[in-house]
Amino acid sequence: MRRLTIGYSPCPNDTFIFYGLVHGRIDTGGLEFKETLMDVETLNQKAFDLEFDITKVSYHAYLYLKGEYNLLRAGGALGRGCGPLLVAKESCNVRELRGKRIAIPGRYTTAFLLLRLYDHELCINPYIMSFDRIMPAVRNGEVDAGLIIHEGRFTYPLYGLTEIMDLGRWWEDETGLPIPLGCIIARRSLGDSLIEEVNGLIRRSLEYSLANPQEPMGYIKRYSQELSDEVIREHIALYVNDYSIDIGEEGEMAVRELLHRAEEAGIIRHG
């Protein structure tokens, strides 16, 4: 039996997708997967160090990692109406936040890339912190605004916060494409045949959870204890979709557009 290391986040969409793969609910053909769950920005950093055979990363990070990793077609997070939000305690014009203290969930998150593409002057004074600390930090006045991701879309009103900007909506209005948030990548050194096999297993794992949606709940809640069942269901419904089964032609177009805009803005070098 060959063991492969895999990293993904504790967010409900990831634990839902990978439940079958790491719990023996599908036939892995002699492959064993050793999972490690980490915040997505930590996963981004680990990917630069080639720590896992297969890993979840932000699409922003993937744009730098293409030389070492293959993008898998299954397991990613793309969609509509699911982009990051810029929030604050009080309603204001987004331009009023230029030069202010804005908390971000990591330099290599797609959220931060979108903020830079929208208005680089909002990114002059970023405060990097884990995504789960951002909303309390905004509420407590540690920062002036926060860039929130994941289930923050559903829970920010509980912190008394106000939406200032929906960067996902901006992206969709600008491009007409879904927003590519996170993806699953595999080290090229695994070889094309094994990478293709792993992609198929991830797809089958997701299909297992879709066919048995209650079964993964114990695993999901182990890592999302602070979330209600309702928020967990909303989270999965939003971030697990047809693009998670296969990125598709439209998803590929969205990734190319993200790369093009990042290159045009001078954020990522051509080539």
C-alpha positions as CSV (number, residue, x, y, z in Angstrom):
1,M,0.0,0.0,0.0
2,R,1.4,3.4,-1.0
3,R,0.8,6.3,1.4
4,L,0.2,9.8,0.2
5,T,0.1,12.9,2.3
6,I,-2.8,15.3,1.8
7,G,-3.5,18.7,3.3
8,Y,-6.8,20.5,3.4
9,S,-8.7,23.0,5.6
10,P,-11.0,22.3,8.5
11,C,-13.8,24.2,6.7
12,P,-17.0,22.2,6.1
13,N,-16.6,22.1,2.3
14,D,-13.2,20.4,2.5
15,T,-14.1,17.9,5.3
16,F,-17.3,17.1,3.3
17,I,-15.3,16.5,0.1
18,F,-12.6,14.4,1.6
19,Y,-14.6,12.4,4.1
20,G,-14.9,9.3,1.9
21,L,-11.3,9.4,0.8
22,V,-9.8,9.4,4.3
23,H,-12.4,7.2,6.0
24,G,-12.3,4.2,3.7
25,R,-15.7,4.8,2.2
26,I,-14.4,4.4,-1.3
27,D,-12.0,1.9,-2.8
28,T,-8.7,3.7,-3.2
29,G,-7.0,0.9,-5.1
30,G,-4.2,0.4,-2.5
31,L,-3.5,4.0,-1.9
32,E,-3.6,5.3,1.7
33,F,-4.1,9.0,2.4
34,K,-2.7,10.6,5.6
35,E,-4.5,13.9,6.1
36,T,-3.4,17.1,7.9
37,L,-6.0,19.9,8.4
38,M,-4.7,23.5,8.5
39,D,-5.9,27.0,7.8
40,V,-5.7,27.7,4.1
41,E,-2.9,30.3,4.4
42,T,-0.8,27.8,6.3
43,L,-1.5,25.3,3.5
44,N,-0.3,27.9,1.0
45,Q,2.9,28.3,2.9
46,K,3.4,24.6,3.2
47,A,2.9,24.2,-0.5
48,F,5.8,26.4,-1.2
49,D,7.9,24.1,0.9
50,L,6.6,21.0,-1.0
51,E,5.3,19.5,2.3
52,F,2.4,17.5,1.0
53,D,1.8,15.3,-2.0
54,I,-1.7,16.7,-2.5
55,T,-2.9,19.9,-1.0
56,K,-5.6,22.5,-0.9
57,V,-4.3,26.0,-1.7
58,S,-5.7,29.4,-2.7
59,Y,-5.8,30.0,-6.4
60,H,-3.6,33.0,-5.7
61,A,-0.9,30.7,-4.3
62,Y,-1.4,28.3,-7.2
63,L,-0.5,31.0,-9.7
64,Y,3.1,30.9,-8.2
65,L,3.2,27.1,-7.8
66,K,2.3,25.9,-11.3
67,G,5.8,24.8,-12.0
68,E,5.8,22.3,-9.1
69,Y,2.2,21.2,-9.0
70,N,-0.6,20.0,-11.3
71,L,-4.0,21.5,-10.8
72,L,-6.6,18.8,-10.2
73,R,-10.0,19.1,-11.8
74,A,-12.0,17.9,-8.7
75,G,-12.3,19.1,-5.2
76,G,-11.9,22.9,-5.7
77,A,-13.9,25.9,-4.6
78,L,-15.2,28.0,-7.4
79,G,-18.6,29.6,-7.7
80,R,-20.9,32.5,-7.8
81,G,-22.1,34.5,-4.8
82,C,-19.3,33.1,-2.7
83,G,-16.5,35.6,-2.8
84,P,-14.8,37.4,0.0
85,L,-16.4,40.4,1.8
86,L,-14.9,43.6,3.1
87,V,-16.6,44.4,6.4
88,A,-16.4,47.1,9.0
89,K,-18.2,48.2,12.2
90,E,-19.9,51.2,10.5
91,S,-21.1,51.7,6.9
92,C,-18.7,53.8,4.8
93,N,-17.5,54.3,1.2
94,V,-14.8,51.8,0.4
95,R,-12.4,54.5,-0.6
96,E,-12.5,55.8,3.0
97,L,-10.6,52.7,4.0
98,R,-7.6,53.6,1.9
99,G,-4.6,53.7,4.2
100,K,-6.6,52.3,7.1
101,R,-5.8,49.1,9.0
102,I,-7.4,46.2,7.1
103,A,-7.2,42.6,8.4
104,I,-6.5,40.0,5.7
105,P,-6.5,36.2,6.0
106,G,-3.1,35.8,4.3
107,R,-0.9,37.3,1.6
108,Y,-1.5,34.4,-0.7
109,T,-5.2,34.1,-0.3
110,T,-7.4,34.7,-3.3
111,A,-9.2,37.2,-1.2
112,F,-6.1,39.4,-0.9
113,L,-5.4,39.1,-4.6
114,L,-8.9,40.3,-5.4
115,L,-8.6,43.2,-3.0
116,R,-5.3,44.2,-4.8
117,L,-7.0,43.9,-8.2
118,Y,-9.9,46.0,-7.1
119,D,-7.9,48.8,-5.4
120,H,-4.2,48.5,-4.5
121,E,-4.5,51.5,-2.2
122,L,-6.6,49.4,0.2
123,C,-3.6,47.0,0.6
124,I,-1.0,49.5,1.8
125,N,-1.5,48.6,5.5
126,P,-2.7,45.0,5.8
127,Y,-2.8,43.2,9.1
128,I,-2.3,39.5,8.5
129,M,-4.2,37.2,10.9
130,S,-6.0,33.8,10.7
131,F,-9.5,34.1,9.1
132,D,-11.3,33.2,12.4
133,R,-9.7,36.2,14.2
134,I,-10.7,38.8,11.7
135,M,-14.3,39.5,12.7
136,P,-13.5,39.8,16.4
137,A,-10.6,42.1,15.6
138,V,-12.9,44.4,13.6
139,R,-15.6,44.3,16.3
140,N,-13.1,45.1,19.0
141,G,-11.5,48.0,17.1
142,E,-8.1,46.3,16.6
143,V,-8.4,47.0,12.9
144,D,-10.6,49.4,10.8
145,A,-12.0,46.7,8.5
146,G,-11.6,43.1,7.7
147,L,-11.5,40.9,4.6
148,I,-13.5,37.8,5.5
149,I,-13.8,34.4,3.8
150,H,-15.4,31.0,4.4
151,E,-18.4,30.9,6.7
152,G,-17.8,34.6,7.6
153,R,-20.3,35.4,4.8
154,F,-23.0,33.9,7.0
155,T,-21.8,35.0,10.5
156,Y,-20.5,38.5,10.2
157,P,-23.8,40.1,11.3
158,L,-23.5,38.3,14.6
159,Y,-20.4,40.4,15.3
160,G,-22.3,43.6,14.6
161,L,-20.5,44.2,11.3
162,T,-21.5,45.8,8.0
163,E,-20.7,44.7,4.5
164,I,-18.7,47.4,2.7
165,M,-17.8,45.5,-0.5
166,D,-18.5,42.1,-2.0
167,L,-15.4,41.3,-4.0
168,G,-17.0,38.2,-5.5
169,R,-19.8,40.3,-6.9
170,W,-17.3,42.8,-8.3
171,W,-15.4,39.9,-10.0
172,E,-18.5,38.5,-11.5
173,D,-19.7,41.9,-12.8
174,E,-16.3,42.5,-14.3
175,T,-15.7,39.2,-15.9
176,G,-19.0,37.3,-16.1
177,L,-17.1,34.3,-14.7
178,P,-17.3,32.4,-11.4
179,I,-14.7,33.3,-8.8
180,P,-11.8,30.8,-8.4
181,L,-11.2,30.7,-4.6
182,G,-9.4,27.4,-3.7
183,C,-8.1,24.4,-5.6
184,I,-6.5,21.0,-5.1
185,I,-3.0,20.5,-6.5
186,A,-0.7,17.5,-6.7
187,R,3.1,17.5,-6.9
188,R,4.2,16.9,-10.5
189,S,6.8,14.4,-9.2
190,L,3.9,11.9,-8.5
191,G,3.6,11.4,-12.3
192,D,0.7,11.9,-14.6
193,S,-0.9,8.5,-14.1
194,L,-1.0,8.7,-10.3
195,I,-2.2,12.3,-10.4
196,E,-5.1,11.3,-12.7
197,E,-5.9,8.4,-10.3
198,V,-6.0,10.8,-7.3
199,N,-8.2,13.2,-9.1
200,G,-10.7,10.4,-9.8
201,L,-10.6,9.3,-6.1
202,I,-11.3,12.9,-4.9
203,R,-14.3,13.1,-7.3
204,R,-15.6,9.7,-6.1
205,S,-15.2,10.8,-2.4
206,L,-17.2,13.9,-3.1
207,E,-19.9,11.9,-4.9
208,Y,-20.1,9.6,-1.9
209,S,-20.7,12.5,0.4
210,L,-23.3,14.0,-1.9
211,A,-25.1,10.6,-1.9
212,N,-24.8,10.3,1.9
213,P,-24.9,13.9,3.2
214,Q,-25.6,13.1,6.8
215,E,-22.8,10.6,7.2
216,P,-19.8,13.1,7.2
217,M,-21.5,15.4,9.7
218,G,-19.6,14.0,12.7
219,Y,-16.3,14.5,10.9
220,I,-17.3,18.0,9.8
221,K,-18.4,19.1,13.2
222,R,-15.2,17.8,14.9
223,Y,-13.5,20.7,13.1
224,S,-16.3,23.2,13.0
225,Q,-17.7,22.9,16.5
226,E,-18.5,26.6,16.7
227,L,-20.8,26.4,13.7
228,S,-24.5,25.6,13.8
229,D,-25.8,22.8,11.7
230,E,-27.6,25.4,9.6
231,V,-24.4,27.3,8.9
232,I,-22.6,24.1,8.0
233,R,-25.3,23.2,5.5
234,E,-25.3,26.7,4.0
235,H,-21.5,26.6,3.8
236,I,-21.5,23.3,1.9
237,A,-24.3,24.3,-0.4
238,L,-22.4,27.4,-1.4
239,Y,-18.9,26.1,-1.8
240,V,-19.5,22.6,-3.0
241,N,-21.1,22.6,-6.5
242,D,-20.6,21.4,-10.0
243,Y,-17.2,23.1,-10.2
244,S,-16.1,20.9,-7.3
245,I,-16.9,17.8,-9.2
246,D,-15.0,19.1,-12.3
247,I,-13.7,22.5,-12.9
248,G,-15.2,22.6,-16.4
249,E,-14.4,24.9,-19.3
250,E,-15.9,28.0,-17.5
251,G,-13.8,27.3,-14.4
252,E,-10.7,27.0,-16.6
253,M,-11.6,30.4,-18.2
254,A,-11.9,31.9,-14.7
255,V,-8.5,30.7,-13.6
256,R,-6.9,32.0,-16.8
257,E,-8.6,35.4,-16.3
258,L,-7.4,35.6,-12.7
259,L,-3.8,34.9,-13.9
260,H,-4.1,37.4,-16.7
261,R,-5.4,40.2,-14.4
262,A,-2.7,39.4,-11.8
263,E,0.0,39.7,-14.5
264,E,-1.5,42.8,-16.0
265,A,-1.5,44.4,-12.5
266,G,2.2,43.5,-12.0
267,I,1.3,41.2,-9.1
268,I,2.6,38.1,-10.8
269,R,5.3,38.0,-13.4
270,H,4.5,36.7,-16.9
271,G,5.7,33.2,-17.7
